Amino acid sequence: MYLLNAFPYNIIFFAFSLIVFELYFSTISYLTVKIFGEKGVSFLKCISLAISSNLYILLSFFPVLFLFSIIPNSAKRDIFYMILFIGFVSIFVIAGIILQMISFIRMSKKIFNQNTGRAFLTWFSPIFVVFLFLVWITRTS
């Protein structure tokens, strides 16, 4: 928890987490596209596709940071304002995820000549693998 509260380390931790997320997302997408048997598949294409489409999620955090910087300190201590702020954060993050999904599907259709269903499954496969991992963890403990 110290890494999240100390200044230089929280930035390094966020950057490292982002790199790990991008590598995970592109690796699972690459394996999915390989399983589907698409032609002209390379890991470089998958990682560039993942990085360019995940920029929407990163861009969705800027309005959140702006809103958090203009909220007065008294509102940060009030539970109702914080619930409202969490609602705004959720709206921006969900919008970023939807825009990321649309961008990934469009680029996947163009780069790999996939139909919409295969492109959606390529996008959804990393999320599904995390879901299966969480189910496995809860069942074994």
N, CA, C and O of each residue as an XYZ file, in Angstrom:
564
protein
N       0.814     -1.196      0.000
C       0.000      0.000      0.000
C       0.858      1.262      0.000
O       0.402      2.332     -0.401
N       2.111      1.127      0.454
C       2.986      2.291      0.465
C       3.226      2.806     -0.949
O       3.367      4.010     -1.164
N       3.271      1.893     -1.905
C       3.525      2.304     -3.285
C       2.425      3.192     -3.835
O       2.678      4.020     -4.709
N       1.210      3.032     -3.340
C       0.105      3.829     -3.855
C       0.018      5.202     -3.202
O      -0.658      6.085     -3.730
N       0.685      5.405     -2.067
C       0.565      6.670     -1.345
C       1.783      7.570     -1.470
O       1.665      8.770     -1.220
N       2.933      7.058     -1.840
C       4.141      7.867     -1.957
C       4.265      8.376     -3.385
O       3.980      7.654     -4.340
N       4.701      9.648     -3.523
C       4.617     10.305     -4.826
C       5.354      9.612     -5.956
O       4.694      9.203     -6.912
N       6.641      9.452     -5.926
C       7.203      8.924     -7.176
C       6.809      7.480     -7.422
O       6.745      7.034     -8.568
N       6.545      6.750     -6.351
C       6.263      5.325     -6.508
C       4.871      5.062     -7.060
O       4.667      4.066     -7.753
N       3.903      5.936     -6.769
C       2.568      5.691     -7.306
C       2.540      5.881     -8.815
O       1.800      5.181     -9.506
N       3.324      6.805     -9.337
C       3.401      6.994    -10.787
C       4.096      5.797    -11.429
O       3.655      5.297    -12.464
N       5.183      5.341    -10.813
C       5.902      4.179    -11.342
C       5.023      2.938    -11.280
O       4.996      2.145    -12.221
N       4.307      2.769    -10.179
C       3.416      1.621    -10.019
C       2.294      1.654    -11.056
O       1.948      0.619    -11.624
N       1.721      2.842    -11.308
C       0.665      2.970    -12.305
C       1.204      2.665    -13.701
O       0.547      1.977    -14.483
N       2.392      3.171    -14.017
C       2.978      2.913    -15.336
C       3.299      1.428    -15.508
O       3.052      0.862    -16.573
N       3.847      0.797    -14.470
C       4.146     -0.628    -14.537
C       2.864     -1.443    -14.694
O       2.826     -2.398    -15.469
N       1.821     -1.070    -13.963
C       0.542     -1.779    -14.076
C      -0.050     -1.621    -15.469
O      -0.630     -2.561    -16.013
N       0.095     -0.437    -16.042
C      -0.408     -0.197    -17.392
C       0.341     -1.045    -18.415
O      -0.269     -1.596    -19.331
N       1.644     -1.150    -18.268
C       2.437     -1.969    -19.191
C       2.057     -3.438    -19.070
O       1.923     -4.129    -20.079
N       1.883     -3.919    -17.846
C       1.485     -5.314    -17.639
C       0.099     -5.561    -18.225
O      -0.133     -6.596    -18.849
N      -0.826     -4.617    -18.030
C      -2.173     -4.760    -18.587
C      -2.134     -4.799    -20.112
O      -2.807     -5.627    -20.726
N      -1.357     -3.918    -20.724
C      -1.263     -3.893    -22.186
C      -0.671     -5.194    -22.723
O      -1.152     -5.736    -23.718
N       0.371     -5.689    -22.063
C       0.975     -6.950    -22.504
C       0.014     -8.120    -22.336
O      -0.072     -8.982    -23.210
N      -0.708     -8.156    -21.224
C      -1.678     -9.227    -21.000
C      -2.784     -9.170    -22.049
O      -3.119    -10.186    -22.658
N      -3.352     -7.982    -22.259
C      -4.454     -7.819    -23.207
C      -4.020     -8.205    -24.617
O      -4.753     -8.890    -25.330
N      -2.831     -7.767    -25.019
C      -2.378     -8.075    -26.378
C      -1.994     -9.545    -26.528
O      -2.191    -10.118    -27.600
N      -1.454    -10.169    -25.484
C      -1.092    -11.586    -25.566
C      -2.325    -12.467    -25.699
O      -2.356    -13.365    -26.540
N      -3.332    -12.220    -24.885
C      -4.555    -13.024    -24.960
C      -5.274    -12.767    -26.284
O      -5.815    -13.699    -26.879
N      -5.286    -11.523    -26.749
C      -5.898    -11.231    -28.051
C      -5.134    -11.917    -29.182
O      -5.738    -12.430    -30.125
N      -3.809    -11.923    -29.084
C      -2.990    -12.602    -30.093
C      -3.303    -14.093    -30.131
O      -3.469    -14.670    -31.205
N      -3.384    -14.715    -28.959
C      -3.705    -16.143    -28.913
C      -5.102    -16.418    -29.461
O      -5.318    -17.424    -30.137
N      -6.040    -15.535    -29.176
C      -7.402    -15.711    -29.685
C      -7.437    -15.607    -31.204
O      -8.087    -16.413    -31.870
N      -6.742    -14.620    -31.749
C      -6.718    -14.454    -33.205
C      -6.005    -15.635    -33.859
O      -6.402    -16.084    -34.934
N      -4.950    -16.138    -33.210
C      -4.259    -17.324    -33.729
C      -5.174    -18.544    -33.714
O      -5.175    -19.333    -34.659
N      -5.954    -18.702    -32.638
C      -6.886    -19.832    -32.554
C      -7.949    -19.732    -33.641
O      -8.357    -20.744    -34.210
N      -8.395    -18.514    -33.928
C      -9.388    -18.327    -34.987
C      -8.808    -18.596    -36.370
O      -9.566    -18.782    -37.322
N      -7.485    -18.621    -36.504
C      -6.847    -18.944    -37.772
C      -6.836    -17.807    -38.770
O      -6.898    -18.042    -39.977
N      -6.760    -16.586    -38.289
C      -6.714    -15.442    -39.198
C      -5.351    -15.377    -39.878
O      -4.351    -15.848    -39.338
N      -5.326    -14.790    -41.062
C      -4.086    -14.678    -41.827
C      -3.395    -13.353    -41.500
O      -4.050    -12.351    -41.211
N      -2.089    -13.366    -41.551
C      -1.318    -12.146    -41.329
C      -1.299    -11.691    -39.882
O      -1.254    -10.491    -39.610
N      -1.332    -12.631    -38.952
C      -1.352    -12.282    -37.534
C       0.075    -12.163    -37.027
O       0.904    -13.044    -37.260
N       0.354    -11.072    -36.336
C       1.642    -10.924    -35.663
C       1.397    -10.289    -34.299
O       0.409     -9.586    -34.085
N       2.321    -10.556    -33.389
C       2.180    -10.001    -32.045
C       2.308     -8.491    -32.073
O       1.673     -7.803    -31.272
N       3.117     -7.962    -32.979
C       3.273     -6.514    -33.099
C       1.955     -5.844    -33.483
O       1.623     -4.778    -32.966
N       1.205     -6.470    -34.390
C      -0.106     -5.930    -34.755
C      -1.053     -5.953    -33.564
O      -1.798     -5.001    -33.334
N      -1.019     -7.042    -32.811
C      -1.925     -7.154    -31.659
C      -1.568     -6.167    -30.558
O      -2.457     -5.597    -29.926
N      -0.283     -5.960    -30.323
C       0.092     -5.021    -29.268
C      -0.191     -3.583    -29.690
O      -0.587     -2.767    -28.858
N       0.003     -3.259    -30.964
C      -0.332     -1.907    -31.421
C      -1.837     -1.687    -31.412
O      -2.303     -0.585    -31.123
N      -2.592     -2.718    -31.724
C      -4.052     -2.635    -31.657
C      -4.515     -2.414    -30.222
O      -5.399     -1.594    -29.974
N      -3.928     -3.133    -29.286
C      -4.315     -2.994    -27.877
C      -3.931     -1.628    -27.326
O      -4.719     -1.003    -26.616
N      -2.742     -1.163    -27.641
C      -2.302      0.136    -27.116
C      -3.139      1.267    -27.687
O      -3.554      2.163    -26.952
N      -3.391      1.236    -28.986
C      -4.153      2.336    -29.591
C      -5.610      2.336    -29.155
O      -6.206      3.405    -29.021
N      -6.192      1.177    -28.932
C      -7.589      1.177    -28.499
C      -7.727      1.455    -27.009
O      -8.752      1.987    -26.582
N      -6.723      1.111    -26.207
C      -6.800      1.359    -24.768
C      -6.531      2.809    -24.399
O      -6.645      3.176    -23.229
N      -6.180      3.631    -25.362
C      -6.011      5.052    -25.074
C      -7.326      5.700    -24.647
O      -7.317      6.689    -23.914
N      -8.448      5.159    -25.095
C      -9.740      5.710    -24.685
C      -9.961      5.556    -23.185
O     -10.540      6.436    -22.549
N      -9.504      4.448    -22.620
C      -9.648      4.263    -21.178
C      -8.759      5.258    -20.439
O      -9.170      5.827    -19.428
N      -7.545      5.469    -20.941
C      -6.673      6.459    -20.307
C      -7.250      7.862    -20.414
O      -7.190      8.640    -19.461
N      -7.807      8.183    -21.573
C      -8.386      9.515    -21.758
C      -9.626      9.726    -20.902
O      -9.980     10.866    -20.601
N     -10.289      8.650    -20.508
C     -11.467      8.808    -19.657
C     -11.091      9.203    -18.235
O     -11.951      9.649    -17.476
N      -9.817      9.048    -17.856
C      -9.399      9.440    -16.510
C      -9.132     10.938    -16.389
O      -9.143     11.461    -15.274
N      -8.895     11.646    -17.490
C      -8.602     13.067    -17.407
C      -9.782     13.893    -16.894
O      -9.566     14.775    -16.062
N     -11.022     13.656    -17.343
C     -12.126     14.402    -16.726
C     -12.272     14.096    -15.240
O     -12.661     14.965    -14.459
N     -11.964     12.875    -14.853
C     -12.044     12.505    -13.440
C     -11.014     13.293    -12.638
O     -11.326     13.822    -11.572
N      -9.795     13.371    -13.147
C      -8.764     14.140    -12.457
C      -9.120     15.619    -12.409
O      -8.859     16.286    -11.408
N      -9.708     16.133    -13.471
C     -10.128     17.529    -13.483
C     -11.236     17.768    -12.463
O     -11.198     18.750    -11.722
N     -12.225     16.872    -12.422
C     -13.303     17.024    -11.440
C     -12.773     16.934    -10.013
O     -13.224     17.671     -9.136
N     -11.833     16.049     -9.780
C     -11.293     15.896     -8.437
C     -10.478     17.112     -8.020
O     -10.407     17.432     -6.833
N      -9.861     17.793     -8.987
C      -9.062     18.968     -8.638
C      -9.925     20.194     -8.359
O      -9.494     21.086     -7.630
N     -11.150     20.262     -8.926
C     -11.983     21.441     -8.677
C     -12.970     21.247     -7.530
O     -13.624     22.205     -7.118
N     -13.089     20.033     -7.010
C     -13.976     19.805     -5.868
C     -13.334     20.424     -4.632
O     -12.155     20.180     -4.373
N     -14.077     21.218     -3.863
C     -13.496     21.785     -2.641
C     -13.216     20.699     -1.598
O     -13.815     19.623     -1.624
N     -12.301     21.004     -0.689
C     -11.917     20.021      0.325
C     -13.079     19.643      1.237
O     -13.137     18.513      1.722
N     -13.997     20.563      1.475
C     -15.144     20.240      2.330
C     -16.034     19.189      1.667
O     -16.640     18.364      2.351
N     -16.111     19.220      0.338
C     -16.922     18.223     -0.372
C     -16.248     16.861     -0.367
O     -16.925     15.838     -0.467
N     -14.922     16.830     -0.252
C     -14.214     15.552     -0.225
C     -14.466     14.799      1.074
O     -14.292     13.582      1.130
N     -14.873     15.511      2.113
C     -15.160     14.858      3.388
C     -16.623     14.454      3.510
O     -16.973     13.675      4.397
N     -17.470     14.962      2.649
C     -18.897     14.649      2.712
C     -19.177     13.376      1.914
O     -18.760     13.255      0.762
N     -19.874     12.444      2.524
C     -20.105     11.136      1.903
C     -20.992     11.246      0.661
O     -20.791     10.507     -0.303
N     -21.960     12.149      0.668
C     -22.869     12.262     -0.477
C     -22.161     12.825     -1.707
O     -22.409     12.382     -2.829
N     -21.285     13.798     -1.495
C     -20.517     14.323     -2.621
C     -19.549     13.271     -3.164
O     -19.325     13.186     -4.371
N     -18.991     12.488     -2.277
C     -18.071     11.447     -2.734
C     -18.809     10.347     -3.501
O     -18.273      9.797     -4.462
N     -20.027     10.027     -3.084
C     -20.829      9.057     -3.842
C     -21.167      9.619     -5.217
O     -21.134      8.897     -6.214
N     -21.491     10.906     -5.271
C     -21.743     11.552     -6.558
C     -20.483     11.531     -7.425
O     -20.557     11.279     -8.628
N     -19.336     11.793     -6.815
C     -18.072     11.762     -7.545
C     -17.771     10.357     -8.056
O     -17.318     10.196     -9.189
N     -18.014      9.349     -7.239
C     -17.804      7.964     -7.675
C     -18.745      7.621     -8.824
O     -18.374      6.866     -9.722
N     -19.963      8.171     -8.804
C     -20.885      7.980     -9.922
C     -20.346      8.590    -11.206
O     -20.429      7.976    -12.270
N     -19.786      9.812    -11.111
C     -19.185     10.436    -12.289
C     -17.982      9.640    -12.788
O     -17.801      9.464    -13.993
N     -17.170      9.165    -11.861
C     -16.016      8.348    -12.238
C     -16.482      7.097    -12.970
O     -15.909      6.718    -13.992
N     -17.516      6.461    -12.449
C     -18.043      5.247    -13.081
C     -18.566      5.536    -14.481
O     -18.337      4.755    -15.405
N     -19.257      6.639    -14.640
C     -19.792      6.999    -15.958
C     -18.654      7.204    -16.961
O     -18.719      6.706    -18.085
N     -17.612      7.938    -16.555
C     -16.492      8.186    -17.467
C     -15.735      6.906    -17.794
O     -15.334      6.703    -18.940
N     -15.533      6.044    -16.807
C     -14.799      4.800    -17.060
C     -15.614      3.864    -17.949
O     -15.059      3.236    -18.851
N     -16.915      3.762    -17.709
C     -17.770      2.917    -18.559
C     -17.798      3.455    -19.984
O     -17.753      2.683    -20.941
N     -17.874      4.779    -20.129
C     -17.831      5.369    -21.473
C     -16.490      5.078    -22.145
O     -16.447      4.802    -23.344
N     -15.398      5.138    -21.384
C     -14.084      4.810    -21.939
C     -13.987      3.364    -22.375
O     -13.390      3.063    -23.408
N     -14.575      2.460    -21.589
C     -14.548      1.038    -21.945
C     -15.378      0.785    -23.198
O     -14.974      0.005    -24.061
N     -16.528      1.432    -23.305
C     -17.374      1.258    -24.493
C     -16.667      1.804    -25.739
O     -16.676      1.167    -26.792
N     -16.054      2.987    -25.611
C     -15.315      3.539    -26.749
C     -14.108      2.674    -27.106
O     -13.775      2.527    -28.282
N     -13.455      2.104    -26.096
C     -12.333      1.202    -26.348
C     -12.803     -0.034    -27.081
O     -12.135     -0.497    -28.005
N     -13.946     -0.577    -26.682
C     -14.484     -1.769    -27.338
C     -14.819     -1.478    -28.802
O     -14.481     -2.261    -29.690
N     -15.476     -0.359    -29.042
C     -15.843      0.000    -30.415
C     -14.589      0.195    -31.269
O     -14.527     -0.271    -32.407
N     -13.594      0.885    -30.716
C     -12.351      1.113    -31.455
C     -11.621     -0.194    -31.733
O     -11.123     -0.403    -32.840
N     -11.553     -1.077    -30.737
C     -10.868     -2.359    -30.918
C     -11.569     -3.199    -31.977
O     -10.911     -3.801    -32.825
N     -12.886     -3.245    -31.937
C     -13.633     -4.050    -32.910
C     -13.453     -3.496    -34.319
O     -13.250     -4.261    -35.262
N     -13.525     -2.177    -34.473
C     -13.337     -1.581    -35.801
C     -11.943     -1.858    -36.361
O     -11.789     -2.235    -37.522
N     -10.933     -1.666    -35.517
C      -9.567     -1.901    -35.997
C      -9.306     -3.382    -36.243
O      -8.593     -3.740    -37.180
N      -9.876     -4.238    -35.412
C      -9.698     -5.677    -35.599
C     -10.363     -6.140    -36.893
O      -9.832     -7.001    -37.595
N     -11.518     -5.572    -37.203
C     -12.182     -5.909    -38.465
C     -11.342     -5.453    -39.652
O     -11.274     -6.138    -40.673
N     -10.703     -4.293    -39.515
C      -9.920     -3.764    -40.628
C      -8.569     -4.476    -40.767
O      -8.151     -4.794    -41.881
N      -7.892     -4.726    -39.657
C      -6.546     -5.308    -39.716
C      -6.587     -6.795    -40.041
O      -5.837     -7.262    -40.898
N      -7.458     -7.543    -39.364
C      -7.490     -8.996    -39.518
C      -8.624     -9.489    -40.412
O      -8.791    -10.698    -40.574
N      -9.405     -8.586    -40.994
C     -10.553     -8.931    -41.836
C     -11.523     -9.872    -41.113
O     -12.018    -10.836    -41.696
N     -11.782     -9.582    -39.854
C     -12.713    -10.389    -39.070
C     -14.122     -9.837    -39.209
O     -14.320     -8.662    -39.518
N     -15.099    -10.709    -38.975
C     -16.455    -10.193    -38.880
C     -16.659     -9.652    -37.464
O     -15.771     -9.766    -36.620
N     -17.821     -9.068    -37.208
C     -18.056     -8.400    -35.932
C     -18.046     -9.376    -34.764
O     -17.550     -9.036    -33.689
N     -18.574    -10.564    -34.946
C     -18.613    -11.549    -33.871
C     -17.227    -11.999    -33.445
O     -16.936    -12.085    -32.252
N     -16.372    -12.289    -34.418
C     -15.002    -12.696    -34.085
C     -14.221    -11.547    -33.467
O     -13.426    -11.754    -32.550
N     -14.443    -10.344    -33.962
C     -13.757     -9.187    -33.388
C     -14.203     -8.962    -31.944
O     -13.388     -8.621    -31.087
N     -15.497     -9.154    -31.674
C     -15.980     -9.019    -30.300
C     -15.382    -10.103    -29.410
O     -14.983     -9.818    -28.280
N     -15.314    -11.338    -29.898
C     -14.718    -12.413    -29.101
C     -13.227    -12.174    -28.866
O     -12.700    -12.523    -27.809
N     -12.553    -11.587    -29.839
C     -11.147    -11.237    -29.651
C     -11.001    -10.182    -28.563
O     -10.076    -10.252    -27.754
N     -11.908     -9.203    -28.533
C     -11.874     -8.179    -27.488
C     -12.268     -8.760    -26.137
O     -11.681     -8.399    -25.117
N     -13.246     -9.649    -26.114
C     -13.799    -10.158    -24.860
C     -12.945    -11.258    -24.232
O     -13.086    -11.527    -23.039
N     -12.078    -11.892    -24.991
C     -11.318    -13.033    -24.468
C     -10.430    -12.690    -23.268
O     -10.389    -13.497    -22.339
N      -9.708    -11.547    -23.212
C      -8.939    -11.253    -21.995
C      -9.825    -11.061    -20.767
O      -9.452    -11.461    -19.664
N     -10.979    -10.459    -20.948
C     -11.906    -10.267    -19.832
C     -12.439    -11.613    -19.368
O     -12.585    -11.845    -18.168
N     -12.727    -12.490    -20.304
C     -13.242    -13.820    -19.965
C     -12.193    -14.653    -19.230
O     -12.528    -15.405    -18.315
N     -10.930    -14.522    -19.626
C      -9.859    -15.255    -18.944
C      -9.724    -14.772    -17.497
O      -9.534    -15.587    -16.594
N      -9.818    -13.473    -17.269
C      -9.779    -12.946    -15.897
C     -10.970    -13.459    -15.103
O     -10.824    -13.827    -13.937
N     -12.148    -13.487    -15.720
C     -13.342    -14.010    -15.050
C     -13.155    -15.478    -14.671
O     -13.483    -15.872    -13.552
N     -12.636    -16.284    -15.584
C     -12.385    -17.695    -15.279
C     -11.355    -17.851    -14.165
O     -11.486    -18.736    -13.319
N     -10.346    -17.011    -14.160
C      -9.342    -17.062    -13.098
C      -9.955    -16.722    -11.743
O      -9.654    -17.374    -10.743
N     -10.811    -15.708    -11.708
C     -11.466    -15.343    -10.448
C     -12.402    -16.438     -9.964
O     -12.476    -16.704     -8.764
N     -13.115    -17.074    -10.878
C     -13.980    -18.193    -10.495
C     -13.140    -19.340     -9.960
O     -13.511    -19.970     -8.970
N     -12.014    -19.618    -10.600
C     -11.140    -20.693    -10.139
C     -10.581    -20.396     -8.746
O     -10.484    -21.290     -7.905
N     -10.214    -19.135     -8.511
C      -9.669    -18.757     -7.194
C     -10.735    -18.905     -6.113
O     -10.448    -19.404     -5.025
N     -11.955    -18.479     -6.401
C     -12.999    -18.576     -5.377
C     -13.405    -20.018     -5.118
O     -13.816    -20.351     -4.006
N     -13.298    -20.865     -6.105
C     -13.675    -22.270     -5.902
C     -12.612    -23.055     -5.158
O     -12.933    -23.996     -4.432
N     -11.351    -22.683     -5.328
C     -10.287    -23.433     -4.664
C     -10.068    -22.991     -3.227
O      -9.481    -23.733     -2.441
N     -10.521    -21.813     -2.871
C     -10.299    -21.367     -1.489
C     -11.479    -21.616     -0.591
O     -11.432    -21.291      0.595
